[in-house]
């Protein structure tokens, strides 16, 4: 299992507030995301251990014909809530159907290379503010985003959540674990705008890209969990697993594309089938079928699986088996050398990339 998270209880203030959400005082049960030991690297920093983000947004009253926060005041409302209730100076933004906030800190990491509890709490508070406004505005909002940046090393953390998933969690339509799995966690480096911190440009979140990243994240989390469980039963083994998920649109063709490079010992077809099962669960859960095809690349075993939407629907409806899919649609893929280049590794002039793979795996703690 992932590390336990620290429960927090937040409560709205109703003094002097005459808005609908204040008249219905609610108790918030939230949880701070535990980002374990982020390790800075030349171009980004990554999680050392699996992440647990137990985050349930409070159940707020539904909006009637009148709204608490007007559409043109959403960014300012987010900023005001963070300032008045949490003493946090954030930059609110709206881009399309995405509402979000940016918060700067001096340093995200402590002396031990971990994110301190205070940062966790602030992330939860800001997300609550963004969600609260998004649930009570006449502006159509689909996604809520929180970005935390540090000034010392230009590190960045991002949390993205579907507003519909929040509503589902509030109504118990999805459980805690599923709610966690539907939240995206991102990390990396950022470039400070030349015209100052306040000129923050937030990208609009689109559903197809959100789902592609979520599928890849679920696969990564699942592999990390399996690796931890295996290490508890036997001596830990060095391994390296890289998973990437994107959505590509070329002309009129819309394709989900997933890539995996895993040095973990397993059956030859297991990585492809693992991703295919995750795709089925996620796209089925969101009832998203606005695509033409799905491609899964397994670079270690040099395999490529490409299926049309109709074949995927047949698989989802149990009209075709996994073995039949493998027999009909699994073909030879790119070489290991090309795979390592895709994921940012340069193997030089090594004649056989497979010989270099154990060295890279051994270098991963």
N, C-alpha and C positions, 0 to 999 in steps of 0.2 A: 504493500500500500504506500501511498505518498505520505510525506511527513504531515503530522497533525497540525492543524491551523488553530490560531488563537481566536476564540469567539469574542465578539465585542457587542455591546448593546448601545444603540443610538436612539435618542428620543427627540422628537421635534419640539421646538419651543412654540407655545401658543400665546405668549404674552404680546399683546398689541397687534396680533395678526388677525386680519378680518377676511382672509381668503378661505376658500373651501377646504383646502388640504389642512389648514390649521385648525379649523373647527372640528375636524375629525382626527383627534390626536391618536397617533399610532406609535407602537413600540417597534423599533427596527432590530432585527437580529441579523447581523452581518458577520463577515469574517475577513480577516486581512490575508491577502495572498502571500504565501511564503515562497519567495524566490530564493532558492538555496544556492549560495556560493557562486555568484556570477563572476566569471573569470575574464578579465579584459584581454583582448587579443588585438593584433595590429589593426584589423578592420572592423571588429565587432567584439561583443562579449556574449558568452553563452551560459546556459544553466549547467551546473555540474551534476546536480541531482534532479530527480523528477519534481515537477511543480505541483503544488496543491493550492487551488484557489477556490475556497469554499465561500461563495459570495451570493447571498440572497438579498435582492432589493426588497425593500418594505412594500407591503400591500397598501397602495394608496387608493383613495376613492376615485371612481371613474369620472370622466369629464362629461358634463351636461352641455347644453347649448352655449353656455358661457364658459370661458376658459380663464384659468388663473394667470397664465403667462401668454401674452400676445406673441404672434409669430416674429414680429420685427424686434422684440425685446428678449429673445431667447438667450443670446450670448451674454447680455448685461444681467439677466436674471440668474444665470449660472454663476457669474462673477459675484453678484451680490450675496447669494446664499453661502458661497464659500467664504466670503469675507465676513459676513455677519455671524454665521453659526460656527465656522471652523477656524476663523482668523487666517485664512489662506488667500493669497493673492494669485489668482489664476487668470488665464486668458481664455475667454469663451469664444467658440467658433461654431458656425453652421456652414456646411457645404452640401448643397443638395438636400438629401434626406438623412444626413448624418450630423448629429450634434456632438460636440466634444469640448474638452478643456485641456489646456497645457499648463503645467506647473514646473517651475525651475527650483532646483535645490543646489547647494554647493557641491555635494558629492553623494552619489547614490550608494556607494560601497563604504563599509566601515573598514577599520584596520585589518580585519580578518577576511576581507574580500566578500562580505555578505551584506545584504540589504538589511538595515536595522528596522526594528519594529515600528519606529515612528514613520518611516516611509510607507510601510504596509498600511498603517492606519490612514495616512493622508490619501493614499490611492483609493481606499474604500470610501472615504468621505467625499472625495471629488466625484467618484462614480455615482454615489447616491444623489448628489446635487444635480448632475447631468441627467440622470434617469428621472428624478422627480419633476424637473422642468419638462422633459420630453413627454412624460405621461399626462401633463396638464397644460398642453398648449394646442392652439389651432394649427400650428405648423406640422405638416406630415413628416414624422421622424421614424426611420427604420432602424438606425444603429446609433449606439452611444460609444464614444471613444474617450479614453483618458491617456494623456501622454505625460510622462515624467522625464525631465532632462536634468542632467547635472552639468555644472559649469566647469568643473575641474578636469574631467576627462572626456567630455562630450558624449557620455553614455546616454542611452535612451531606452525607456521601458514603455510599452504600449499595451493597453487592454482594450479589446473590442468586444462588444456584446450586442446581440440583436434585441431590440425593444420587445419584439413579439416573444422571444424566449423569456424575457423578464416577466411578461404577463402570464406566460404558461407556468413559470415557477411560482408566481404569486397565487395562482389558482390550483396548484398542486397537479397540474397536467403533466409535468415532468418532475422527476425526483432530484435530489441534491447532486448525486453523481452525474446524472445527465446534464444538469445545469452547469456543472463544472466543465464537462466535456464540450459544451457549446460556447464557452468563452475562449476567445483567442488571446494568446500571450505573445508579444513580440519583443525583441531586444536587438540593439544594434548601436551604431554610431550615427551622429547627425552633424550637419554642417550649420554653423551659426549664420543666420542671414546677415549679409553685409550691412543692411539698414537697421539692424537691431533685433532684440529678442521678441518684441511685440509684433513684428511682422511675420507671424506664424501662419503658414499655409497648410491647411488640413485637407487631406484627400477624402473624397466621398467614397464610402464603402458600398460596393456593389455585391449583390447576393452571390453571384457565381464565383467571384474571387474569394469571398468570405467562406463559402463552402469548400473550395479547393484547399485553402489554407487549413480549415478545420479538419478535413480528412487527413491531410499530412500530419497535423499535430496529434490527432488521435492515434495514428500509427506509431509515431515517435513515442508517445506516452505509454502505449501498450508494450512496445519493445523494451522501454526503460523499466517498466514494472516487471515484465517477465525476467529481465536480466537480474533485477534485484532479488526476486524470488529464487532464481537459480543459484545466485551467489550465497544465499542463506542455507541452501541445502548442500552445496559442494564448494570447493575452492573457487574463488572468483577467477574468471578468465578475461584477458584483455580482448576488447572487441571494439568495432567501429561501425556505426550505422548512421547513414545520412538519408533523409527522406525529404523530397521536395514535391510540392503540388502547385500547379498553375492552371489558369483557364486561358486558352488561346482562342482568338477569333480572327480568322483569315478570310476576308471577303464575307461570304454568307455562312461559312463553316464555323461551328462553335464546338470546341473540344476541351474536355478535361484531360490534363496530362500529368502523370505522376511518375517520379523517378525514385528508385531506391538503390542504395549501395550498402550492402550489409556484409561484414566479414564474420558475422555470427554463423556458427555451424548449424544448418538446418536442411530440411528436404529441399530439393532443387526448385520445386514449384511453390513452396510455402510463402515466400515473400510476395509473389504476385497474387496468390489467393487471399492472403491477409489483407492486402490493399483492396482487392475486389470486394471482399466482404464488408470492409469499412465503408466503401463507396455506396454499397447497397443500403447499409444502415442509415447513413447520413442523408443521402438523396431521398430515400424513402421517408425518413423522419420529417424532412422539410417539404416533401412532395414537390421536388424541383426536377423538372424534365425538359427544361429549355436548353437542350444541347443536341448535338448530332452524333458525337462519338466519344469514346473513352480510350485512352492509351496508358498502359502501364509498362514502364521500362525497368527491368532488373539487370543492372550492369554486371554484377558479379557472375551471374549465371548466363549472361549474354542472351537474355530473352526479352521479347516484346509481345505484349498482348494488346490487340486493338479490336474493339467491338463497336458495333453501331448501337444507337439508342434502342432499336427494336430488340436486338439480342440481349441488351441489358434488361429491358422490360420482361423478356421471356425468362431470364435468369431470376429476376425479382419475383415473378409469378410462378416459379418452379416448373417452367415448361422446358427448361434445358438445364442439365446438370453441370457442375464445375468441371468434371472430367471431359464432358462433351465440348465445353468452351475451350479447354486446354488443347484438345485434339484438333479442333477446327481453326482456332485463331491464334495460337501461340507460335511465334516464329523466332528466328535468330535475330539478335539485337546487335548493338554496337560493341566495340571492343572495350576492354578494361581501361586502356590508355585514354580513350575518348571520355570514358566515364569520370575518371579522376580529374581531367581537365574541366569538365562541366561543373564539378563541385569545387573547383578552385585549387586543386593540387597539381603541382608540376613535377612529373616524374623524370624529367630530363630525357635522355636518349636511351632509357632502359628498354631492352628488347622485349621483355615480358613484364607487363604491368602486374601480373599475378605475383611475381617474385617480390615486387616492392610493396605489395599490400600488407603483409605481416608487419613490416617496419612501421608503417603508418599507424596500424592498429596498436602496436606496442607503445607508440608515443602518446596514446590517448589514455589519461588516467581513469 
